[in-house]
Amino acid sequence: MIRGLYTAVTGMITGEAKQSIVTNNIANANTNGFKSDNLSIKKFDDVLIQNYDKIVNGKNTKNTIGSLSMGSKIDDLNTYFGQGLLQATDKTTDFAIDGSGFFTVQRNDGITTKDYYTRSGDFHVDGSGYLVTDSGDKVLGKDKATNALGPIYVGDGKLQVDNSGNVSVNGVSQYKFATVDFSDYKTIKKVGDNLYDAASPMQNQNITVKQNSLEKSNVNVSAEMVNMMTITRNFESNQKVIQAIDETLGKAVNEVGTVK
């Protein structure tokens, strides 16, 4: 009975975690470049059930009845990196990657400088003339003259980008977007602000960049709503199991064996 209680509780815990993921997906359904998450669930190791009720030659011997699952637990958080829909805009600082790959941005917290990666291309030019994200992180590119990696400076110039990611300012090709890709997407981790952190990025030279476009979120709202209803039903079922076990335990403690 206690084992059944434990199994139901673990089901509620994993259900609560899955509901948080689904809620976050729905909340970011309109976030540019957002990639949906999914929680993988696995079961605890089964417990072997045995007793000594079997009698052989007048002696009680071990009898294996079978195994019993002890419930579920969280296995891993997986991100679905499928392509989102591309939507045309009227802003020259809006960009979208068609296919695999990421833009590289640089964040300076006043102490350290670190590179991150994003699929969200809703950039703008800041007061210093640099191309930046909504969070103020500088978008990186390779300087055509020096081949050095650094922030893309636009100033007051007219920005134009071709499908290969070559950046021209006032008609002069000056940079190329520092777009990267990864051999193993399981190493990519979300760090907030629609950014990713990962080791060993590979330069992606065959990337397709669309100017005056944005990649929308790849969240399927209808599917997420169905997932939420399924999780809610499972949570309610586990809750009823716990209530039933609790009532049974109450009777066992308060009524069974009571002297009347």
C-alpha positions, 0 to 999 in steps of 0.5 A: 500500500505504501508502495502504491502511495509512493508511485502515485506521488512520483507521478504527481511530481513529474506531472507538475514538472511537465506542466511547467514546461508546457506552460513555458512553451505556450507563454513563448508561442509568440517569441521570435526564434523560440524553440519548444521544450519537452520533458523525458520521463523514465521509471525508477528501477523495478523492485523484485517481490519475493516471499517464503510461502512456497514449501518444498520438502517441508521447508519454506523456500524463496518464491519470486513473485515478480517485479513492481514499478516504483513510479516515474522520474525526470530523465532529461529536458529536450529542446526541439530545434525544428524550423519555425515559420519565417515572417516578412517584416519592414525592418532592415534590422530583422533577420532570420536563418532559413535552415540550421545554424545560429547567430553569435552574440557577445554579452559583457556583464561588466566583468567578463565577456562571453559569446552566446548563440541565438535564433532570434534575429530581431536586432536593432542599432544601439546609440553607439552604432552597433547591431545588438539584440533586444537585451543589448548583446552585440551581434558578431561578424567577421570583418572583411578587411581583417578577418577578425571576429567582432561586433558589427558597426553600422553607425548611421549607415544603410544596412543591407545583407545578402542571403549568404550573410554578407553585411554591407553598410552604405553599399560596401561589404564590410562584415559577414555574420558569425553564424555557427552550427553544432554537431551535437544539439544535445550539448546546447543549453538555454541560458535565458533571453532566448540565448543558448550556450554550447561548446565547440561551435562550427562555422556555418558558411552555407547558411541562408540569411533572410533580411526583413524577416523573422523566424517565429516560435516553433511551438505548436499551441494546439498540441501543447493544449492537448498535452496540458489536458492530458497532464491535468487528467493524469494528475487528477488520477494520481490524486484520487489514488492517493486519497483512496490509499489515505482513507484505507490507511486511516481505517487500518489505523483507527478501526482494524483491531479496535476493541469493541 
